[in-house]
Amino acid sequence: MSTHPDFDLEKEHLAGTVAAMLRQIEFWEDRDRNAGADLETSIIMADEAGEHAAMLSPHVHQPYFGSLKVRAGGREQTLYIGKHGFQDVKGPHHVVSWDSEVGSLFYTQALEWTPRRGGKGVIRRRRQLDVAKKQLMRVTDLYDDERGGDTGGREEVLLRRLNEGSTAGMRDVVETLQPEQNEAMRYPAGTPVIIQGAAGSGKTTIGFHRLAWMTNRERGVHQARAEACMVLMPNRVLAAYAGRILPELDLHAVNVTTPETWATGLLGLEKLEVTDRTLSLLLTDRDNTRRALAWRRAKLLGDARMLDVVRTHLWHRWNAGLKGHGLNEPLEVPGRAPLTFTLTEADLAGLLRDVFAQDPLDGYRAGLRRAIEAEAMDRLNVPEEHAPGVRRQLSTPLTTLLGRIFAGTTPVTEARRLLGDPDALKASGLLTDREVQLLMTDPLSGIPTPRRAHADATELPVMLAVQAFTGGIGRAVGRTLEPFDHVVLDEAQDYSPLLYALLGRATRDGHITALGDLNQGMHGYKGPNNWEAVQAILPGAQVLTLSRTYRSTRQITQLGARIASTYNRAADVHGVDRDGAEVQRYSGAPELELLARAVKDAQAAGHENIAIVTRRGIDADRLSEALRDHDTDAQPITTQEHRYRGGVVILPVNLAKGLEFSAAIVASANAETYDESTEYERRLLYVSASRALHWLALVSAGELHPLIA
């Protein structure tokens, strides 16, 4: 605040930094100064300068948010920490980027470090600087050795931020990264990381910040290119909500999508409609026997063993496709007499066996083509300079041959052929007779399917496995595939082990960050039973636990903890001691009347972004329309095509997952809606009750659920 003794000095330094940045931007934008030896060089230099100016310009209004006073090598200096590094070529107004190794010192509890040049460095002061629109608003010391060390300022700044209202998009936390979050975000590059954190622990945001950290050139060989990275989120509503944070982290080119969208794009089936009929059954069917059967079948479809089940099936399928085929092609090599290249059926079988052993990233079809071409070069002793010509001559007959061997092996049809053939499922020896019998059942027969071409979310990973072995898997670059530089998985507890195995093939070794909470597994019929199952698939993966939750007030956090304690498989979680309104409970009247009253009470308490959370999408649609008769306008979000843009909304719990609101109202919060005896139902209730930042209401026409009454 302006009462801080150094406020005027900091204000003067800020003005100097802003002026220095504006001078640099003006210099970069002056094309006459960026002139090279010729026109082409001048254009290149001007374009590069323009890019630098465009990257720096958004940060002029807030050049930095903190500072460090350090002593190293007998010299004391103050370093300013911002979202974008800046080198003042004509003065002292430098800014260190938050994602650099030096920037990390702002977030840790450590007071000493070893500079790159050796020796010892000592931190004498950490200071938070609230800057907005080029103006200094507040100065808060977090640590000051002249004032006795830790000032308690870090918690003060955190609580100030947490008391702010929600927005229509995820917020970046660069300014308030807590030490445990910073440690997880900066875990050594090249190691698969699983971040376990409760609702509101900031795990999704930390995953995005880790991705930004990975793009810093200080990562060396592990540096990731933003355009070669992917973030997978469970639905498009959450993807749009979370994706808004990326430009603030200079991650404009990262692909934020859903597993289904990525899969259908890789398969070249963008118009294929993907359904999740298992989820539909779990949310609508009251027959627990049928629900359990659907759960077990979906779980088996996503089992990591299915990768080898698919591989074995394709081995038998393609070996059968080799029957009666060979190659006998005349070839011309300059300076040599006419040659003939011959491959028998046995030769082809041997080459296919070698390809299976090599397990190429771009698929076995491309691998077999390369193997045949290499065999031709070797047998005929073709000089390197004539190899391209020989490959051209072999191109057409090879395409014809491969078409016959791999005939009809498309991901959708082949996956369904396998899943409908008990003998093919047994061939690998990995599945028991009981498991094969389970895959042959159809507990979803009562759930309608779309009329257009479709695939179910639970069978999509099996189709991806066929694609991985046939045409390859990875990041599409034109007509070729290459590994992703880094992949972030949000809601990682809901991704099948088979999908983890496929993403491991599609990504550079050690470059997967998984963010999840075992307490919030809404799609546990797809997800792993525990993180050890994921570690078995991703060698060397480390599980890091975020022990604090920051989203909600103490009252809301305690309610969520009570629900989660009935099935908790994760470590204890502690909330920030942020006091707020008591949880509001409404009952004993018609539900519509109670919901409308709750919305008005939330608005009267000063909240604008308010969510009414229902159990099913059909409930959200019905209540949205009916609430208008009670002078309450709640915009429905019932499909993945809808976007959250703030205000009062009504949405089902499966689409509310991952979102946060200033106030949340749980509709039909009773045991009839959320069966107390079923763990899955208690998980749904936990997710519903953990969406609010500041104000939570529980609504039921009759008695409230025993866990929240």
C-alpha positions, -999 to 999 in steps of 0.1 A, spaced: 0 0 0 10 37 -3 20 36 34 49 12 27 82 31 34 95 21 -1 63 28 -20 76 60 -37 109 43 -46 91 14 -61 67 37 -79 97 56 -94 113 23 -105 81 11 -121 78 44 -142 114 38 -153 107 2 -164 76 12 -183 95 40 -201 124 16 -209 99 -10 -224 82 16 -245 115 29 -258 125 -7 -268 91 -13 -285 95 19 -304 130 9 -315 118 -25 -327 88 -10 -346 110 15 -364 117 -3 -397 142 23 -409 165 13 -380 161 -24 -388 178 -22 -422 201 -50 -434 225 -52 -463 198 -60 -488 160 -59 -491 155 -95 -481 176 -92 -450 159 -59 -440 125 -76 -443 136 -105 -421 151 -82 -395 120 -60 -394 97 -90 -391 118 -104 -362 118 -70 -345 81 -67 -350 76 -101 -333 97 -90 -303 76 -58 -300 43 -78 -302 55 -102 -275 66 -74 -251 37 -50 -257 10 -68 -236 33 -67 -206 39 -30 -205 8 -24 -183 22 -49 -157 60 -53 -163 65 -73 -131 48 -85 -99 76 -91 -75 112 -85 -66 141 -102 -49 169 -85 -31 199 -109 -33 236 -110 -24 259 -130 -45 297 -128 -51 299 -99 -26 275 -78 -46 239 -69 -36 212 -63 -63 175 -63 -67 159 -85 -93 124 -78 -106 102 -108 -115 76 -107 -143 56 -128 -167 80 -118 -196 117 -113 -194 131 -79 -205 166 -67 -209 170 -29 -206 200 -22 -230 204 14 -217 196 12 -181 190 -9 -149 153 -17 -155 157 -55 -163 129 -80 -157 136 -117 -150 110 -142 -164 90 -161 -138 98 -195 -155 135 -191 -154 157 -208 -127 163 -174 -111 126 -166 -112 119 -198 -92 137 -182 -62 107 -159 -58 84 -188 -49 105 -211 -28 111 -210 9 148 -214 4 171 -185 14 203 -197 -3 211 -209 -37 242 -217 -59 246 -192 -88 257 -207 -121 291 -190 -117 296 -208 -84 298 -194 -49 268 -189 -27 238 -166 -31 216 -153 -3 181 -140 -5 176 -110 17 141 -99 7 111 -112 -13 85 -85 -22 51 -87 -39 43 -57 -61 7 -52 -72 8 -34 -106 -22 -26 -128 -24 -4 -159 12 9 -153 4 20 -118 17 6 -85 -12 -3 -63 4 -21 -33 38 -32 -19 38 -63 4 70 -78 18 69 -116 19 103 -120 36 128 -94 49 159 -104 69 160 -68 83 125 -73 97 130 -107 112 125 -129 82 91 -143 72 65 -115 74 33 -136 68 29 -116 36 27 -146 13 -5 -158 30 -19 -123 30 -14 -119 -7 -29 -154 -14 -60 -147 7 -64 -113 -11 -64 -131 -45 -87 -159 -33 -113 -135 -21 -117 -121 -56 -147 -133 -76 -145 -160 -102 -142 -152 -139 -155 -169 -171 -120 -185 -176 -93 -201 -157 -69 -177 -139 -32 -178 -141 -14 -180 -107 20 -168 -117 19 -141 -91 8 -163 -62 24 -197 -69 28 -214 -35 60 -233 -27 45 -268 -31 28 -258 -64 61 -243 -76 80 -275 -67 55 -297 -86 55 -273 -116 93 -274 -118 98 -311 -113 129 -321 -134 121 -321 -171 121 -355 -188 103 -373 -160 66 -382 -163 48 -365 -135 14 -374 -119 1 -345 -98 -26 -357 -73 -46 -328 -59 -80 -323 -44 -107 -300 -59 -93 -264 -58 -56 -274 -52 -47 -257 -85 -35 -288 -102 -49 -279 -137 -34 -244 -135 -1 -259 -123 -1 -283 -153 -5 -253 -177 22 -234 -160 45 -265 -162 39 -265 -199 49 -229 -201 80 -237 -180 88 -266 -204 89 -241 -234 117 -221 -217 150 -224 -235 166 -232 -201 151 -267 -204 178 -275 -230 172 -308 -247 139 -311 -230 126 -278 -242 91 -281 -258 78 -262 -287 43 -248 -280 29 -259 -314 41 -294 -307 23 -297 -273 -12 -309 -265 -35 -306 -235 -63 -332 -232 -94 -322 -212 -125 -343 -205 -149 -321 -224 -151 -291 -247 -168 -269 -221 -138 -273 -198 -113 -271 -227 -127 -237 -237 -128 -225 -201 -92 -235 -194 -78 -226 -228 -83 -189 -221 -53 -189 -198 -28 -200 -224 -23 -166 -242 -14 -151 -208 14 -177 -205 26 -171 -241 12 -205 -252 -8 -194 -281 -1 -224 -304 -8 -253 -279 -36 -276 -290 -62 -278 -262 -87 -306 -270 -105 -336 -258 -94 -373 -261 -124 -379 -284 -116 -350 -307 -79 -359 -309 -87 -395 -316 -113 -389 -343 -90 -364 -360 -61 -389 -360 -84 -415 -374 -96 -391 -401 -131 -395 -389 -139 -360 -376 -176 -364 -384 -179 -396 -364 -202 -390 -334 -187 -401 -301 -211 -411 -273 -205 -423 -238 -234 -447 -233 -218 -461 -201 -220 -426 -185 -256 -423 -197 -265 -456 -181 -247 -447 -148 -266 -414 -146 -300 -427 -155 -304 -464 -147 -313 -474 -112 -305 -511 -117 -272 -516 -98 -266 -550 -113 -267 -536 -149 -246 -506 -138 -220 -528 -123 -218 -550 -155 -215 -519 -177 -188 -505 -154 -168 -538 -154 -170 -541 -192 -159 -505 -198 -130 -510 -174 -119 -541 -193 -121 -523 -226 -96 -497 -213 -73 -522 -197 -36 -518 -207 -35 -555 -218 -58 -546 -247 -28 -531 -265 -12 -565 -268 -46 -581 -275 -49 -558 -305 -13 -564 -315 -18 -602 -314 -50 -600 -334 -33 -579 -361 -4 -603 -362 -27 -632 -371 -48 -611 -394 -18 -598 -415 -1 -631 -416 -33 -645 -431 -32 -616 -455 2 -627 -467 -11 -661 -479 -5 -666 -516 13 -632 -521 48 -624 -531 68 -599 -552 85 -604 -586 95 -570 -601 119 -562 -629 141 -532 -620 165 -510 -639 197 -497 -623 219 -474 -644 251 -492 -656 237 -526 -647 219 -554 -667 182 -557 -661 175 -570 -626 145 -588 -609 136 -584 -573 117 -614 -559 102 -619 -525 84 -651 -516 55 -655 -491 80 -668 -466 103 -637 -472 74 -614 -465 65 -633 -433 100 -629 -421 101 -591 -429 67 -587 -411 81 -605 -381 110 -580 -380 87 -551 -383 66 -563 -353 99 -566 -333 109 -530 -343 74 -516 -334 78 -484 -355 60 -452 -344 45 -445 -378 29 -479 -380 35 -514 -394 23 -506 -429 50 -479 -433 75 -501 -415 69 -531 -438 73 -508 -469 107 -496 -456 117 -531 -448 109 -543 -483 127 -514 -499 158 -520 -476 157 -557 -486 157 -547 -523 187 -523 -518 206 -550 -499 199 -580 -522 205 -561 -554 235 -541 -540 220 -508 -552 244 -479 -548 231 -451 -526 229 -426 -555 205 -449 -574 183 -459 -544 157 -431 -550 151 -444 -586 147 -480 -574 122 -469 -547 102 -451 -574 100 -482 -595 89 -502 -565 63 -477 -554 33 -488 -573 38 -526 -569 45 -521 -532 13 -501 -527 -7 -528 -544 9 -556 -523 5 -537 -490 -31 -530 -500 -37 -568 -502 -19 -576 -470 -36 -549 -449 -69 -551 -468 -99 -539 -448 -78 -531 -417 -94 -498 -408 -95 -488 -371 -133 -488 -366 -141 -520 -385 -110 -539 -371 -117 -529 -335 -153 -541 -338 -143 -573 -356 -119 -581 -327 -145 -572 -300 -171 -594 -317 -148 -625 -320 -142 -645 -288 -115 -666 -305 -96 -634 -315 -99 -621 -280 -85 -653 -265 -56 -656 -290 -32 -635 -269 -37 -656 -238 -40 -624 -218 -77 -625 -211 -95 -651 -191 -126 -669 -204 -147 -649 -179 -132 -616 -192 -139 -627 -228 -175 -635 -219 -178 -601 -202 -167 -584 -235 -193 -604 -254 -222 -590 -232 -241 -558 -240 -254 -541 -208 -259 -509 -228 -286 -524 -251 -312 -502 -235 -293 -470 -242 -301 -455 -276 -274 -450 -302 -272 -422 -328 -285 -428 -363 -254 -415 -379 -219 -431 -378 -208 -433 -342 -184 -448 -318 -185 -452 -280 -160 -435 -258 -151 -468 -242 -142 -485 -275 -124 -455 -289 -90 -464 -273 -92 -499 -289 -97 -482 -323 -67 -459 -315 -46 -490 -308 -55 -504 -343 -45 -470 -357 -12 -470 -338 -2 -504 -352 -15 -498 -387 -9 -462 -396 10 -449 -365 2 -425 -337 15 -391 -327 13 -355 -338 2 -350 -374 27 -328 -394 14 -327 -429 13 -364 -440 38 -376 -414 37 -383 -377 61 -372 -350 61 -375 -312 45 -347 -292 70 -326 -274 49 -327 -242 13 -337 -233 -7 -326 -204 -37 -347 -192 -63 -330 -171 -87 -350 -150 -62 -378 -154 -81 -402 -131 -107 -405 -159 -83 -417 -187 -80 -454 -193 -47 -473 -188 -49 -482 -225 -50 -445 -235 -20 -439 -212 -1 -466 -231 -11 -451 -264 -1 -415 -254 32 -430 -241 38 -441 -277 28 -407 -291 49 -385 -269 86 -380 -262 99 -403 -234 93 -386 -200 71 -358 -214 36 -365 -199 21 -345 -171 -10 -360 -156 -32 -340 -133 -59 -357 -113 -78 -365 -81 -87 -400 -72 -116 -386 -51 -132 -370 -82 -133 -400 -105 -166 -395 -122 -155 -418 -151 -139 -444 -130 -152 -470 -154 -125 -458 -177 -98 -447 -153 -70 -465 -134 -77 -480 -100 -47 -461 -86 -17 -441 -97 6 -472 -94 -13 -486 -124 -2 -455 -144 34 -457 -131 35 -492 -145 27 -479 -179 49 -448 -178 83 -459 -166 99 -436 -140 67 -416 -134 66 -397 -101 35 -390 -81 35 -356 -65 7 -346 -40 -6 -311 -35 -17 -311 1 -36 -278 2 -68 -267 -15 -72 -230 -24 -105 -227 -41 -131 -226 -14 -138 -211 20 -132 -231 51 -170 -239 54 -172 -253 19 -140 -272 21 -151 -289 54 -184 -300 38 -165 -315 8 -141 -333 31 -170 -348 50 -184 -363 18 -150 -374 5 -141 -391 37 -167 -418 30 -145 -432 1 -112 -412 3 -83 -430 -12 -60 -400 -14 -39 -382 12 -55 -358 37 -61 -324 22 -60 -291 41 -78 -259 30 -65 -224 33 -80 -209 64 -102 -185 46 -134 -177 64 -167 -172 45 -204 -175 46 -220 -206 62 -232 -232 38 -268 -224 30 -295 -251 32 -329 -248 16 -357 -274 20 -394 -279 29 -408 -261 -2 -412 -267 -39 -377 -271 -55 -382 -243 -81 -391 -218 -54 -361 -228 -34 -337 -226 -63 -350 -191 -73 -346 -180 -37 -311 -193 -35 -301 -175 -67 -315 -142 -54 -297 -147 -20 -264 -154 -38 -268 -122 -59 -277 -102 -28 -245 -114 -13 -226 -98 -42 -220 -128 -64 -224 -126 -102 -210 -159 -116 -235 -185 -101 -240 -221 -111 -269 -244 -104 -255 -279 -105 -279 -308 -114 -272 -345 -116 -283 -350 -152 -284 -328 -184 -321 -334 -188 -327 -319 -153 -307 -288 -163 -328 -283 -194 -361 -288 -175 -352 -265 -146 -338 -238 -168 -371 -233 -185 -392 -237 -154 -372 -211 -134 -382 -184 -158 -416 -185 -142 -399 -176 -109 -381 -146 -124 -348 -164 -126 -329 -166 -158 -303 -194 -157 -286 -202 -190 -284 -239 -196 -251 -257 -204 -262 -292 -214 -239 -301 -243 -202 -298 -251 -211 -272 -277 -221 -247 -250 -196 -223 -235 -194 -208 -201 -193 -170 -204 -202 -160 -168 -235 -150 -152 -261 -175 -139 -259 -209 -155 -274 -243 -149 -255 -274 -159 -251 -311 -150 -223 -323 -127 -204 -340 -155 -200 -307 -173 -194 -286 -141 -164 -308 -133 -132 -286 -134 -151 -253 -135 -154 -229 -105 -179 -202 -97 -182 -175 -71 -214 -192 -59 -228 -227 -65 -262 -242 -58 -266 -280 -57 -301 -289 -69 -320 -320 -56 -293 -325 -29 -310 -355 -14 -305 -393 -10 -331 -400 -37 -310 -382 -63 -275 -392 -49 -278 -427 -36 -260 -428 -3 -252 -465 -6 -233 -462 -39 -198 -448 -39 -202 -434 -75 -232 -413 -63 -212 -399 -34 -185 -389 -58 -210 -370 -79 -222 -352 -48 -186 -343 -38 -180 -328 -73 -213 -309 -71 -205 -294 -37 -169 -284 -45 -176 -260 -74 -180 -228 -53 -153 -203 -43 -172 -183 -17 -209 -193 -13 -226 -227 -15 -263 -236 -12 -278 -271 -9 -314 -274 -21 -340 -301 -17 -378 -300 -16 -377 -328 10 -350 -338 34 -314 -330 25 -288 -358 19 -276 -372 52 -240 -364 43 -248 -326 40 -278 -321 63 
